[in-house]
Amino acid sequence: MPDDHPAVDCLAEFGAPDDLADFDEFLRVCAELTGFDEPELRATGMAHEHHRTTLAHRVRDDHALVHLWYVGSWPGETPSSARAYDQGLAWRTFRADPPGAAAPGHGSWAEAPRGVEER
């Protein structure tokens, strides 16, 4: 995320990182940071797990929270679960399935990827 992005100082704007202990506040801040609304974040099924991951880390910043939601792991750590990786917002952003997480089926290579128009 570029330094001039308005969400970079999101935690400073919304309060101290300890304010993220409240689950609803956590979701509100994460929605602002990720560009996905609260229902979309809840629909990943990862909101509570990501909240627990965030609370387990003493130092919290905007970049770490965005990384957690998009990649499924806290920066420098492995994903908290296979589901966290599968449900990462990165896959939703470019409408793809995570490698190894969804079987495309026999012969799927013969069809254009979802969202791609034939020329």
Contact map, one row per residue, 1 for C-alpha under 8 A:
11101001000000000000000000000000000000000000000000000000000000100000000000000000000000000000000000000000000000000000000
11111000000000000000000000000000000000000000000000000000000000000000000000000000000000000000000000000000000000000000000
11111001000000000000000000000000000000000000000000000000000000000000000000000000000000000000000000000000000000000000000
01111101000000000000000000000000000000000000000000000000000000000000000000000000000000000000000000000000000000000000000
11111111000000000000000000000000000000000000000000000000000000000000000000000000000000000000000000000000000000000000000
00011111110000000000000000000000000000000000000000000000000000000000000000000000000000000000000000000000000000000000000
00001111110000000000000000000001100000000000000000000000000001000000000000000000000000000000000000000000000000000000000
10111111111000000000000000000000100000000000000000000000000001100000000000000000000000000000000000000000000000000000000
00000111111110000000000000000000000000000000000000000000000001000000000000000000000000000000000000000000000000000000000
00000111111111000000000000001001100000000000000000000000000001000000000000000000000000000000000000000000000000000000000
00000001111111111000000000001000000000000000000000000000000011000000000000000000000000000000000000000000000000000000000
00000000111111110000000000000000000000000000000000000000000000000000000000000000000000000000000000000000000000000000000
00000000111111100000000000000000000000000000000000000000000000000000000000000000000000000000000000000000000000000000000
00000000011111110000000000001000000000000000000000000000000000000000000000000000000000000000000000000000000000000000000
00000000001111111010000000000000000000000000000000000000000000000000000000000000000000000000000000000000000000000000000
00000000001101111111000000000000000000000000000000000000000000000000000000000000000000000000000000000000000000000000000
00000000001000111111000000000000000000000000000000000000000110000000000000000000000000000000000000000000000000000000000
00000000000000011111100000000000000000000000000000000000000000000000000000000000000000000000000000000000000000000000000
00000000000000111111110011000000000000000000000000000000000000000000000000000000000000000000000000000000000000000000000
00000000000000011111111011000000000000000000000000000010000000000000000000000000000000000000000000000000000000000000000
00000000000000000111111011000000000000000000000000100010000000000000000000000000000000000000000000000000000000000000000
00000000000000000011111111000000000000000000000000000000000000000000000000000000000000000000000000000000000000000000000
00000000000000000001111111100000000000000000000100100000000000000000000000000000000000000000000000000000000000000000000
00000000000000000000011111110000000000000000000000000000000000000000000000000000000000000000000000000000000000000000000
00000000000000000011111111111000000000000000000000000000000000000000000000000000000000000000000000000000000000000000000
00000000000000000011111111111100000000000000000000100000000000000000000000000000000000000000000000000000000000000000000
00000000000000000000001111111110000001001000001000000000000000000000000000000000000000000000000000000000000000000000000
00000000000000000000000111111111000001000000000000000000000000000000000000000000000000000000000000000000000000000000000
00000000011001000000000011111111100000000000000000000000000000000000000000000000000000000000000000000000000000000000000
00000000000000000000000001111111110001000000000000000000000000001100000000000000000000000000000000000000000000000000000
00000000000000000000000000111111111111001000000000000000000000000000000000000000000000000000000000000000000000000000000
00000010010000000000000000011111111110000000000000000000000000000000000000000000000000000000000000000000000000000000000
00000011010000000000000000001111111000000000000000000000000001001100000000000000000000000000000000000000000000000000000
00000000000000000000000000000111111100000000000000000000000000000100100000000000000000000000000000000000000000000000000
00000000000000000000000000000011111110000000000000000000000000000000000000000000000000000000000000000000000000000000000
00000000000000000000000000000011011111011000000000000000000000000000000000000000000000000000000000000000000000000000000
00000000000000000000000000000011001111111000000000000000000000000000000000000000000000000000000000000000000000000000000
00000000000000000000000000110110000111111100000000000000000000000000000000000000000000000000000000000000000000000000000
00000000000000000000000000000000000011111110000000000000000000000000000000000000000000000000000000000000000000000000000
00000000000000000000000000000000000111111111000000000000000000000000000000000000000000000000000000000000000000000000000
00000000000000000000000000100010000111111111111000000000000000000000000000000000000000000000000000000000000000000000000
00000000000000000000000000000000000001111111111000000000000000000000000000000000000000000000000000000000000000000000000
00000000000000000000000000000000000000111111110000000000000000000000000000000000000000000000000000000000000000000000000
00000000000000000000000000000000000000011111111000000000000000000000000000000000000000110000000000000000000000000000000
00000000000000000000000000000000000000001111111100000000000000000000000000000000000000100000000000000000000000000000000
00000000000000000000000000000000000000001111111111000000000000000000000000000000000100100000000000000000000000000000000
00000000000000000000000000100000000000001101111111100000000000000000000000000000000000000000000000000000000000000000000
00000000000000000000001000000000000000000000111111110000000000000000000000000000000000000000000000000000000000000000000
00000000000000000000000000000000000000000000011111111000000000000000000000000000000000000000000000000000000000000000000
00000000000000000000000000000000000000000000011111111100000000000001100000000000000000000000000000000000000000000000000
00000000000000000000101001000000000000000000001111111110000000000000000000000000000000000000000000000000000000000000000
00000000000000000000000000000000000000000000000111111111000000000000000000000000000000000000000000000000000000000000000
00000000000000000000000000000000000000000000000011111111100000000000000001000001000000000000000000000000000000000000000
00000000000000000000000000000000000000000000000001111111100100001000000000000000000000000000000000000000000000000000000
00000000000000000001100000000000000000000000000000111111110000000000000000000000000000000000000000000000000000000000000
00000000000000000000000000000000000000000000000000011111110000000000000000000000000000000000000000000000000000000000000
00000000000000000000000000000000000000000000000000001111111100000000000000000000000000000000000000000000000000000000000
00000000000000000000000000000000000000000000000000000011111100000000000000000000000000000000000000000000000000000000000
00000000000000000000000000000000000000000000000000000000111110000000000000000000000000000000000000000000000000000000000
00000000000000001000000000000000000000000000000000000100111111011000000000000000000000000000000000000000000000000000000
00000000001000001000000000000000000000000000000000000000001111111000000000000000000000000000000000000000000000000000000
00000011111000000000000000000000100000000000000000000000000111111100000000000000000000000000000000000000000000000000000
10000001000000000000000000000000000000000000000000000000000011111110000000000000000000000000000000000000000000000000000
00000000000000000000000000000000000000000000000000000000000111111111000001100000000000000000000000000000000000000000000
00000000000000000000000000000100100000000000000000000100000111111111100001000000000000000000000000000000000000000000000
00000000000000000000000000000100110000000000000000000000000001111111110000000000000000000000000000000000000000000000000
00000000000000000000000000000000000000000000000000000000000000111111111111100000000000000000000000000000000000000000000
00000000000000000000000000000000000000000000000001000000000000011111111111100000000000010000000000000000000000000000000
00000000000000000000000000000000010000000000000001000000000000001111111110000000000000011000000000000000000000000000000
00000000000000000000000000000000000000000000000000000000000000000111111100000000000000011110000000000000000000000000000
00000000000000000000000000000000000000000000000000000000000000000011111110000010000110011100000000000000000000000000000
00000000000000000000000000000000000000000000000000000000000000000011111111000011100111110000000000000000000000000000000
00000000000000000000000000000000000000000000000000000000000000000011101111111111000110000000000000000000000000000000000
00000000000000000000000000000000000000000000000000001000000000011011000111111111000000000000000000000000000000000000000
00000000000000000000000000000000000000000000000000000000000000010011000011111000000000000000000000000000000000000000000
00000000000000000000000000000000000000000000000000000000000000000000000011111100000000000000000000000000000000000000000
00000000000000000000000000000000000000000000000000000000000000000000000011111110000000000000000000000000000000000000000
00000000000000000000000000000000000000000000000000000000000000000000000011011111000000000000000000000000000000000000000
00000000000000000000000000000000000000000000000000000000000000000000001111001111110110000000000000000000000000000000000
00000000000000000000000000000000000000000000000000001000000000000000000111000111110110000000000000000000000000000000000
00000000000000000000000000000000000000000000000000000000000000000000000100000011111110000000000000000000000000000000000
00000000000000000000000000000000000000000000000000000000000000000000000000000011111111000000000000000000000000000000000
00000000000000000000000000000000000000000000000000000000000000000000000000000000111111100000000000000000000000000000000
00000000000000000000000000000000000000000000010000000000000000000000001110000011111111110000000000000000000000000000000
00000000000000000000000000000000000000000000000000000000000000000000001110000011111111110000000001000000000000000000000
00000000000000000000000000000000000000000000000000000000000000000000000100000000011111110010000011001000000000000000000
00000000000000000000000000000000000000000001110000000000000000000000000100000000001111111010000000000000000000000000000
00000000000000000000000000000000000000000001000000000000000000000001111100000000000111111111000000000000000000000000000
00000000000000000000000000000000000000000000000000000000000000000000111000000000000000111111100000000000000000000000000
00000000000000000000000000000000000000000000000000000000000000000000011000000000000000011111110000000000000000000000000
00000000000000000000000000000000000000000000000000000000000000000000010000000000000001111111111111000000000000000000000
00000000000000000000000000000000000000000000000000000000000000000000000000000000000000011111111100000000000000000000000
00000000000000000000000000000000000000000000000000000000000000000000000000000000000000001111111100000000000000000000000
00000000000000000000000000000000000000000000000000000000000000000000000000000000000000000111111100000000000000000000000
00000000000000000000000000000000000000000000000000000000000000000000000000000000000000000011111110000000000000000110000
00000000000000000000000000000000000000000000000000000000000000000000000000000000000000000011111111000000000000000100000
00000000000000000000000000000000000000000000000000000000000000000000000000000000000001000010001111101100000000000000000
00000000000000000000000000000000000000000000000000000000000000000000000000000000000011000010000111111100000000000000000
00000000000000000000000000000000000000000000000000000000000000000000000000000000000000000000000011111100000000000000000
00000000000000000000000000000000000000000000000000000000000000000000000000000000000000000000000001111110000000000000000
00000000000000000000000000000000000000000000000000000000000000000000000000000000000001000000000011111110000000000000000
00000000000000000000000000000000000000000000000000000000000000000000000000000000000000000000000011111111000000000000000
00000000000000000000000000000000000000000000000000000000000000000000000000000000000000000000000000011111100000000000000
00000000000000000000000000000000000000000000000000000000000000000000000000000000000000000000000000000111110100000000000
00000000000000000000000000000000000000000000000000000000000000000000000000000000000000000000000000000011111100000000000
00000000000000000000000000000000000000000000000000000000000000000000000000000000000000000000000000000001111110000000000
00000000000000000000000000000000000000000000000000000000000000000000000000000000000000000000000000000000111111100000000
00000000000000000000000000000000000000000000000000000000000000000000000000000000000000000000000000000001111111100000000
00000000000000000000000000000000000000000000000000000000000000000000000000000000000000000000000000000000011111110000000
00000000000000000000000000000000000000000000000000000000000000000000000000000000000000000000000000000000001111110000000
00000000000000000000000000000000000000000000000000000000000000000000000000000000000000000000000000000000001111111000000
00000000000000000000000000000000000000000000000000000000000000000000000000000000000000000000000000000000000011111101110
00000000000000000000000000000000000000000000000000000000000000000000000000000000000000000000000000000000000000111111000
00000000000000000000000000000000000000000000000000000000000000000000000000000000000000000000001100000000000000011111000
00000000000000000000000000000000000000000000000000000000000000000000000000000000000000000000001000000000000000001111100
00000000000000000000000000000000000000000000000000000000000000000000000000000000000000000000000000000000000000011111110
00000000000000000000000000000000000000000000000000000000000000000000000000000000000000000000000000000000000000010011111
00000000000000000000000000000000000000000000000000000000000000000000000000000000000000000000000000000000000000010001111
00000000000000000000000000000000000000000000000000000000000000000000000000000000000000000000000000000000000000000000111
